[in-house]
Amino acid sequence: MAAAASASSPVEFLLRRPAPRRRRLPLAGAFFAPTGLAGATLLRAVASLAASLVAGARPPSQRRNVDALARRLALLSAILESILLDTAAAGAFSDAANLCFRELYVVLFRAELLVSYVASAGRAWALLRSPHLAASFRDLDAELAVVLDVLPAASLRLSHDATGLLDLLRAHCRCRAPAQYHDPDEAALRERLMDALRQFDLGQPPDHPSLQSLLADMGISTAASCRAEIDYLEEQILSQEEDTDLPLVGSVLALLRYCLFAVFDPSNAKALRDWPLSGNRQRLLSIGGGDDTSFSVPKEFSCPISLDLMRDPVVASTGQTYDRPSIIQWIEEGHSTCPNSGQTLADHRLVPNRALRSLISQWCGVYGLQYDSPESNEGMAECVAASCSSRAAMEANKATARILVRMLEDGSENVKAVAAKEIRLLAKTGKQNRAFIADLGAIPLLCRLLLSNDWMAQENAEGCLRLIVGVLQNGWTTEAKENAAATLFSLSVVHNFKKLIMNEPGAVEELASMLTKGTSRGKKDAVMALFNLSTHPESSARMLESCAVVALIQSLRNDTVSEEAAGALALLMKQPSIVHLVGSSETVITSLVGLMRRGTPKGKENAVSALYEICRRGGSALVQRVAKIPGLNTVIQTITLNGTKRAKKKASLIVKMCQRSQMPSAMALGSTLTVVDRSLVGNNTLRRAASFGSGELSNPISISVQVP
């Protein structure tokens, strides 16, 4: 079977397989009776379908309508069995009878789908959709009544008992009034759920006993069942049926998330910790390494470069499809040809292959594999955030955040790990949630978990980088934004987190914005974070594209952060593009010289280092510009005598580079430059003439240097 599947094309394979598991209300759409069946064979298929529905388990939702349907189908099953017993009639059905049996098969198939949908639906979802589900059962009765009305009873030679059962069944399908399809018990339970939402809307969460009673009556008795309800609602939000009241669904979702921690014991964290993420929550696609070898990834779904399943397929200018990360890496490595065809790439534009992505997603759904493209991940977060925009949802999420932060503060290691995971998921679904979490003081608590020995706690604390960046962007208070910047500064000290921060979308950009527009405290933390990130060998390009370099340049004129800004620029100027950007403005060089004059010893060292990189990597034109800065000679002499060891060394190298540049103006003036060569002296007092031409210098300056 597996071999046959792999031999056919992916499109043909998918057309033969059932659809992925996310399901809409089943009565919409066209259905067809099985082809090639007629006579007794068709009648047996119809009878078997009716009998399986009668014998099937009753779901907890729509119990009244499911029971009524079962009673009707029990009558129908008896009628069909009576026809099958009459073997003489069974072999000679008229065309009209065969047509009626095919239509009857379609109605029963719809009934099976409807009952299966109700049985698999979350209890909360079934309550919210109760009016729509009741209408579906009413429509089903109407369709069954139409088929029974045209059933040619005379040609089927029904027995007297079977004819009586048929008349009774026809009457049952037509006698129920629309109001009878609505269960008063379910209506009362739905009203209790709405009342709980109204209390949240007023900012007054319901008391725990009433919530416990509500959940018990809904069949939600454990943390695991509550989590399953949450996952199901998130799936329905993402599927977005046309007539779904998304704000209402989002409010119930927020209510259940609150109940998960307010009603069920958070100290018993094992059930929550071990509960698997749903397909929509799973962020990584994992294929390979498992025990299931009954299928292989179709060649059409594999990237020609990495040979892995494509997660984000894109089309290059040659018409070939690749996974985006693989083709981007290929281009960045300097290749100008198509890896598959060898043709020259006309440009570097990459067009998303949405049709192929959809096929890959369906294929993964068939095999039960998680597949979330970057767009679907972001789309899910946006959908859930939009659905949780009501006041009731925001109040419930705020109450949940309070509980989670308390768990982070006072809980055991297991409880803290669970809280970190839930905070991470909550923070991904709306900037209001991120603001609540930050204002409640969660960020410092999450940072402590980064040093935890618990792998789950570490993993989810790392995942909270998005939360921190979100607070930097949209924090409700200045203090919250400052705390977020301070947190990134703390994390940037650890080497392993530097790349994580740089790879987090918006992190470096927000630090740069804080550096230029923030408060004094915020600027200080932002510049220290950028300084720490600059020590990473892969930081230059990221700093340049995020405008962090420009922010650092502007900060040279701010005494509060100029020393760290100069140090960061010195580290970043390994890239020629950054050197020329920094050195192209005379105000930058002037600011560095000013810092060399008035800064602390460490600040002077940073400024000298930055100026040294400008001279070393910027070419002779920049060296000449540096040499013409007024007062540079005096500053260089002072640092050569009194600076730190590293500052002295780099100041001497700056002088030598200026000498080698052989500036015409300096040569015309006959200026000379003498530098203390410490290797030629011992513990003696050396009196030498040290002068540095800066355009107008008539007399050399004589200084006395005591060499230790």
Summary of the structure (lengths in Angstrom):
residues: 708
radius of gyration: 37.0
end to end distance: 86.4
largest distance: 132.5
contacts: 2254
relative contact order: 0.05
helix: 66%
strand: 3%
